[in-house]
């Protein structure tokens, strides 16, 4: 039931057939809401993971002395965003 690989329809079928739970309109809407919520949570986590990877790559490219414009292009982020990441890194290194 909690698998991200199961579709909404598969989860409804599991409730009906495996767990012998009567699924009416209200229950069906609740399952749909939970499915939508879990997709949102998954995507947010994935986005956060991608951003952390982009930051780490930006740091490595800075160490290689690439210009900020090329770093931004390589990590597919805006120049201002990359500047912020690199400034944060500098603050951490100074401390």
C-alpha positions in Angstrom: 0.0 0.0 0.0 2.8 2.4 0.7 4.9 1.6 -2.3 5.6 4.5 -4.6 5.5 2.0 -7.5 1.8 1.3 -7.1 -0.6 3.4 -9.0 -3.8 4.9 -7.4 -5.8 2.1 -9.1 -3.6 -0.6 -7.8 -3.9 0.7 -4.3 -7.7 0.8 -4.6 -7.6 -2.8 -5.9 -5.4 -3.9 -3.0 -7.9 -2.3 -0.5 -10.8 -4.1 -2.1 -9.2 -7.5 -2.9 -6.4 -8.1 -0.4 -7.7 -6.3 2.6 -11.4 -6.8 1.9 -12.2 -3.2 2.6 -15.3 -1.6 1.0 -14.1 1.4 -1.0 -16.8 4.0 -1.6 -16.5 7.4 -3.1 -15.2 9.1 0.1 -12.5 6.4 0.6 -11.5 6.6 -3.0 -11.0 10.4 -2.7 -8.9 9.9 0.5 -6.7 7.3 -1.3 -6.3 9.8 -4.2 -5.3 12.6 -1.7 -2.7 10.4 0.0 -1.3 9.3 -3.4 -1.0 13.0 -4.5 0.7 13.9 -1.2 3.2 11.1 -1.4 4.2 12.1 -4.9 4.7 15.7 -3.8 6.8 14.6 -0.8 8.9 12.3 -3.1 9.4 15.1 -5.7 10.4 17.6 -3.0 13.0 15.2 -1.6 14.3 14.5 -5.1 14.6 18.2 -5.8 16.4 18.8 -2.6 18.8 16.0 -3.4 19.4 17.4 -6.9 20.1 20.8 -5.5 22.6 19.4 -3.0 24.4 17.6 -5.9 24.4 20.8 -7.9 26.0 22.6 -5.0 28.7 20.0 -4.6 29.4 20.1 -8.3 29.6 23.9 -8.2 32.1 23.7 -5.3 34.3 21.3 -7.3 34.1 23.5 -10.4 35.1 26.5 -8.3 38.1 24.6 -7.0 39.0 24.0 -10.7 38.9 27.8 -11.1 36.1 27.9 -13.6 34.3 31.2 -14.1 30.9 31.5 -12.3 29.1 31.7 -15.6 30.4 28.3 -16.7 29.7 26.8 -13.3 26.1 28.0 -13.5 25.7 26.6 -16.9 27.2 23.2 -15.9 24.9 22.8 -12.8 21.9 24.3 -14.6 21.3 27.0 -12.0 21.1 30.8 -12.2 24.3 32.8 -11.7 22.9 34.5 -8.6 22.0 31.1 -7.1 25.5 29.8 -7.7 27.0 33.0 -6.2 24.9 32.4 -3.1 26.1 28.8 -2.8 29.7 29.8 -3.2 29.4 32.7 -0.7 27.9 30.3 1.8 30.8 28.0 1.3 33.3 30.8 1.8 31.6 31.7 5.1 31.8 28.1 6.3 35.5 27.9 5.3 36.3 31.1 7.2 34.7 30.0 10.4 
